[in-house]
Amino acid sequence: MFKTITLATALATFGIIGAASAETLKLGNVAELSGPGATVGNAWTDAINMGVDEINAAGGVLGMQLEIDTYDTQTDAQTSRALVQKAIDDGAFLILGTVYSSSTIVNMLVTMQQGIPQIVGSESPSITQKGNPYVFRSSFGAQKSMPKIAAYLDEGLGAKSVAVSWVNNEFGKGGHDAFVAEMEARGIEVVADVSSEVGQADFASDVTQLKSANADAIFVYLHEEESARLLKELRKQNVEAPIIGETTLLNQKVIELSEGAADGIMGHVGLTVDAPNPEIQAFAKRFSDRYGYKADHNAMKGYVAIYTAATAIERAGELDRQKVADTLHNMTITVEDVPNILLNVSWDETGEVSRESFLVEVQGDETIVKDMLPAN
């Protein structure tokens, strides 16, 4: 069962607080369904809804059917905070989302103060470094990804210098700082450091700065739509340096929006439906059959999140939020036990996730997995 709620609807709703019946278990999905993060939040939400249907068809959780209320943050941090509280007031046992780090860093204070487990798709390192015992990732924090990218730049490309393009928000700052630290550790010089804004349309000046640095490689850490715009401008200005990125740069939406400009880029991805893995391939087919588009890493993060929630609640054995949070800490889920978790995955005492990942290259309109990288 699914229901979407906007902030306006929430503010207009009075009366008895909603709660799940004895036969249902209510979860709240707080996601970016409109605004700059709509591509991200809708993929995340579609996968959660598919997972809920599968879990319910298999008998539910602790014998109860899952019920999802979805709240649109409009990609606004303060709105997300209000809606997380609204979801809790409506009776959500656990919160899924948000995906944008700038929202999660604000709204996770609400769940922390009230002892509500929260599974997020956000990647800023700071999210799991603030001592919040109730926040857990379904995706890598940037501090997990950047060492793998640094190793490729150093050992794979032999780069001695790099130019960096990053988005100036919580997501971008966290990734940027982790990346620069890895470059310093390996003696690779950052010769251009160019920040941009969320929703930025014109990247001509940014690319001029990146190009004039004459770096051995260009590292890009932007959101999806901005990544596509930057790639187009890089090709327009005939930049020849290798373009390297993290998961967002190699997103299927970026490949589509960039209209060929993504061809040849490489990078690290935590999750990809192009992985030669039977569980992932089965998920990809079910998703595309249901929704008519190719799942991206945001969809996979949402899918992992709902199966993580269901598994943790089952293992806790009762509807006790503290027990669920305690179960999630240092929990491991294997594909053998839960095939729809897609890859073997573990969480540490901070809620950080660890699993295998992939080095990929875009060839035409496809992402080709070049190597599987071990968990770190």
C-alpha positions in Angstrom: 0.0 0.0 0.0 1.4 3.4 -1.0 0.5 7.0 -0.3 2.3 10.2 -1.3 2.1 13.2 1.0 3.3 16.8 0.3 4.2 19.3 3.0 1.0 21.3 2.0 -1.1 18.2 2.5 0.6 17.5 5.8 0.0 21.0 7.2 -3.6 20.8 6.1 -4.2 17.5 7.9 -5.7 17.5 11.4 -7.3 15.0 13.7 -6.3 11.6 14.8 -2.7 10.7 14.1 -2.5 7.8 11.6 -1.0 4.5 12.7 -0.7 1.0 11.2 -3.4 -1.5 12.2 -2.4 -4.7 13.9 -2.1 -6.4 10.5 0.1 -3.7 8.9 3.5 -2.2 9.7 3.9 1.5 8.6 7.2 2.8 7.3 7.8 6.4 6.1 9.7 7.2 2.9 10.9 10.8 2.8 12.3 11.5 -0.7 13.0 14.1 -3.4 10.1 13.6 -5.7 10.2 17.1 -7.1 12.8 19.9 -7.5 16.4 19.3 -8.6 16.6 15.9 -7.0 13.4 14.5 -8.6 15.3 12.0 -10.8 17.1 10.6 -7.8 14.1 10.5 -5.4 11.6 8.9 -7.9 14.0 6.1 -8.8 14.6 5.5 -5.0 10.9 5.5 -4.4 9.9 3.3 -7.3 12.4 0.6 -6.1 11.1 0.8 -2.6 7.5 0.3 -3.8 8.5 -2.7 -5.8 10.3 -4.2 -2.8 7.3 -3.6 -0.6 5.1 -5.5 -3.0 7.6 -8.4 -3.1 7.9 -8.5 0.6 4.2 -8.4 1.2 3.6 -11.1 -1.4 6.1 -13.3 0.5 4.2 -12.9 3.7 5.3 -9.5 5.0 7.5 -8.8 8.0 6.8 -10.5 11.4 3.5 -11.6 9.8 2.4 -8.1 9.0 2.0 -6.4 5.6 4.2 -3.3 5.0 2.5 0.0 4.4 4.5 2.9 2.9 3.6 6.6 3.2 5.8 8.6 0.9 6.5 12.3 1.5 7.9 14.7 -1.1 10.7 16.9 0.2 10.8 19.0 -3.0 14.6 18.7 -2.6 14.5 21.1 0.3 16.4 20.4 3.5 14.0 22.2 5.9 11.0 20.7 4.2 12.6 17.2 4.6 13.0 17.8 8.4 9.3 18.8 8.7 8.2 15.7 6.8 10.4 13.3 8.7 8.6 14.6 11.8 5.2 14.3 10.0 6.0 10.7 9.1 6.8 9.8 12.7 3.6 11.6 13.8 1.7 9.5 11.3 3.0 6.3 13.0 6.0 5.3 10.9 8.0 2.7 12.7 11.1 3.4 10.6 12.2 6.1 8.1 13.6 5.5 4.6 15.4 8.5 3.0 16.4 11.0 2.3 18.9 10.6 -0.6 20.4 14.2 -0.8 23.0 14.5 2.0 22.2 18.2 2.6 18.7 17.0 3.6 19.8 14.0 5.6 22.3 16.0 7.7 19.3 18.1 8.8 16.5 15.6 9.2 18.5 12.8 10.9 18.5 15.0 14.0 14.7 14.4 14.3 15.1 10.6 14.1 18.1 10.6 16.5 16.2 12.6 19.1 13.3 10.3 19.0 15.1 7.0 18.6 13.8 6.1 15.2 15.9 4.0 12.9 16.6 5.7 9.5 18.1 4.1 6.4 19.4 6.7 4.0 20.8 6.8 0.5 23.2 9.7 1.2 26.9 9.7 0.7 28.4 12.6 2.7 31.0 11.2 5.1 29.7 13.4 7.9 26.4 11.6 8.2 27.9 8.6 10.0 30.6 10.6 11.7 28.3 12.5 14.1 27.7 9.7 16.6 24.0 9.2 15.5 23.2 5.6 16.6 20.0 5.5 14.5 21.2 6.4 11.0 22.3 3.7 8.5 23.4 3.9 4.8 22.3 1.8 1.9 25.1 3.3 -0.2 28.8 4.0 0.4 29.9 7.1 2.2 32.4 9.0 0.1 35.2 8.1 2.4 34.7 4.4 1.3 34.6 5.3 -2.4 37.4 7.8 -2.8 40.3 5.4 -1.9 39.2 3.2 -4.8 39.1 6.1 -7.2 42.5 7.3 -6.0 44.0 3.9 -6.6 42.8 3.9 -10.2 44.1 7.4 -10.9 47.4 6.5 -9.4 48.0 2.9 -10.4 45.7 2.7 -13.4 46.3 6.0 -15.1 49.6 7.0 -13.5 48.2 10.5 -13.0 50.5 13.1 -11.3 47.9 15.9 -11.4 44.2 16.2 -11.4 41.5 19.0 -11.8 38.4 18.7 -9.7 34.8 19.8 -10.4 32.4 19.5 -7.4 29.0 20.7 -6.3 29.0 23.1 -3.4 26.6 21.3 -1.0 26.8 18.7 1.8 27.2 15.8 -0.7 29.8 17.7 -2.8 31.8 19.0 0.1 32.1 15.6 1.8 33.2 13.9 -1.4 35.5 16.7 -2.4 37.3 16.7 1.0 37.7 12.9 1.0 39.0 12.9 -2.6 41.5 15.7 -2.0 42.8 13.9 1.1 43.4 10.8 -1.0 45.2 12.8 -3.6 47.5 14.3 -1.0 48.2 10.9 0.5 49.3 9.6 -3.0 51.2 12.7 -4.0 48.9 13.6 -6.8 48.6 17.4 -7.2 45.2 19.1 -7.4 45.9 21.8 -10.0 42.3 23.1 -10.3 39.6 23.0 -7.7 36.3 24.3 -9.2 33.0 24.3 -7.3 29.6 24.8 -8.8 26.0 25.2 -7.5 23.1 22.8 -7.4 21.0 23.3 -10.5 23.7 25.3 -12.3 23.0 25.6 -16.0 26.1 27.1 -17.6 29.5 25.3 -17.1 31.5 27.2 -19.7 33.6 29.1 -17.2 34.1 26.0 -15.0 35.4 24.0 -18.0 37.7 26.8 -19.1 39.3 26.6 -15.6 39.5 22.8 -15.7 41.0 22.8 -19.2 43.6 25.5 -18.6 45.0 23.5 -15.7 46.4 20.9 -18.1 45.8 18.2 -15.6 46.5 14.5 -16.3 42.8 13.7 -15.4 39.6 15.5 -14.5 37.6 14.3 -11.5 33.9 15.1 -11.5 31.6 15.0 -8.4 28.3 16.6 -9.3 24.6 15.6 -9.2 23.2 13.8 -12.3 21.7 16.7 -14.3 24.7 19.0 -13.7 27.1 16.2 -14.6 25.5 15.9 -18.0 25.8 19.6 -18.6 29.4 19.6 -17.6 30.2 16.7 -19.9 28.6 18.4 -22.8 30.7 21.5 -22.2 33.9 19.5 -21.8 33.3 18.0 -25.2 32.4 21.4 -26.7 35.7 22.8 -25.5 37.6 19.7 -26.8 39.0 18.7 -23.4 41.1 15.6 -24.0 42.1 14.7 -20.5 40.5 11.4 -19.1 37.3 12.2 -17.2 36.9 10.2 -14.0 34.0 10.1 -11.6 32.0 8.5 -8.9 28.6 6.8 -9.0 26.5 9.9 -10.0 28.7 10.7 -13.0 28.2 7.2 -14.4 24.4 7.2 -13.8 22.2 6.1 -16.7 20.4 9.4 -16.6 23.7 11.2 -17.2 24.4 9.0 -20.2 21.0 9.8 -21.6 21.1 13.6 -20.9 24.6 14.1 -22.1 23.7 12.9 -25.6 27.0 11.0 -26.3 29.3 13.2 -24.2 29.6 10.5 -21.5 31.3 8.1 -24.0 34.7 7.0 -22.6 34.3 8.3 -19.0 35.4 5.9 -16.3 34.9 5.7 -12.5 33.9 3.8 -9.5 30.3 2.8 -8.7 28.9 1.2 -5.6 25.9 -0.3 -7.4 25.1 -0.8 -11.1 22.5 -2.9 -12.9 25.2 -3.7 -15.5 27.1 -5.9 -13.0 27.3 -9.5 -14.2 25.6 -10.8 -11.1 22.4 -12.9 -11.3 20.6 -11.2 -8.4 21.3 -7.8 -9.8 20.3 -8.8 -13.3 17.0 -10.3 -12.0 16.3 -7.0 -10.1 17.1 -5.0 -13.2 14.6 -7.0 -15.3 11.8 -6.8 -12.8 12.3 -3.1 -12.4 12.4 -2.3 -16.1 9.4 -4.6 -16.8 7.4 -2.8 -14.1 8.4 0.9 -14.7 9.5 1.0 -18.3 13.0 2.5 -17.6 16.4 1.2 -16.6 17.1 1.2 -12.9 20.1 3.3 -11.7 22.1 3.3 -8.5 19.5 5.4 -6.8 16.9 2.7 -7.5 19.3 0.1 -6.2 19.9 2.1 -3.0 16.1 2.3 -2.4 15.7 -1.5 -3.0 18.6 -2.3 -0.7 17.1 0.1 1.9 13.7 -1.6 2.0 15.2 -5.1 2.2 17.6 -3.9 4.9 14.7 -2.6 6.9 12.6 -5.8 6.5 15.6 -8.0 7.4 16.6 -6.0 10.5 13.0 -6.0 11.8 12.7 -9.7 11.2 16.0 -10.4 13.0 15.0 -8.2 15.9 12.0 -10.3 16.3 9.6 -7.6 17.6 8.6 -4.0 17.0 11.1 -2.5 19.2 13.0 0.4 17.6 16.0 0.1 19.8 16.3 -3.6 19.1 16.1 -2.9 15.4 18.8 -0.3 15.6 21.0 -2.6 17.7 20.4 -5.4 15.2 21.5 -3.1 12.3 24.8 -2.3 14.0 27.4 -4.8 12.8 24.8 -6.7 10.9 25.7 -8.7 7.8 23.2 -9.8 5.1 24.3 -12.4 2.5 22.7 -13.0 -0.9 22.3 -16.6 0.2 20.0 -15.5 3.0 18.3 -12.6 1.3 18.8 -12.7 -2.5 17.2 -9.3 -3.0 19.9 -7.6 -1.0 21.8 -7.9 -4.3 25.3 -8.1 -2.9 26.7 -9.4 0.4 26.7 -6.3 2.7 27.7 -5.4 6.3 27.2 -2.4 8.5 29.6 -1.2 11.2 29.0 0.4 14.6 28.5 3.8 12.9 25.9 2.7 10.3 28.5 2.7 7.5 28.1 0.1 4.8 30.7 -2.2 3.3 30.4 -4.4 0.2 32.1 -5.1 -3.1 31.9 -2.4 -5.8 32.8 -1.8 -9.5 35.1 0.0 -11.8 33.2 0.9 -14.9 33.5 2.6 -18.3 30.8 4.2 -20.4 30.9 2.9 -24.0 28.3 4.5 -26.2 25.1 4.4 -24.2 26.1 1.5 -22.0 28.1 1.1 -18.8 30.6 -1.7 -19.0 32.0 -3.3 -15.8 35.8 -3.5 -16.1 36.6 -4.8 -12.6 35.0 -5.8 -9.3 36.6 -4.2 -6.3 36.8 -5.8 -2.9 34.9 -4.4 0.1 36.8 -1.9 2.3 
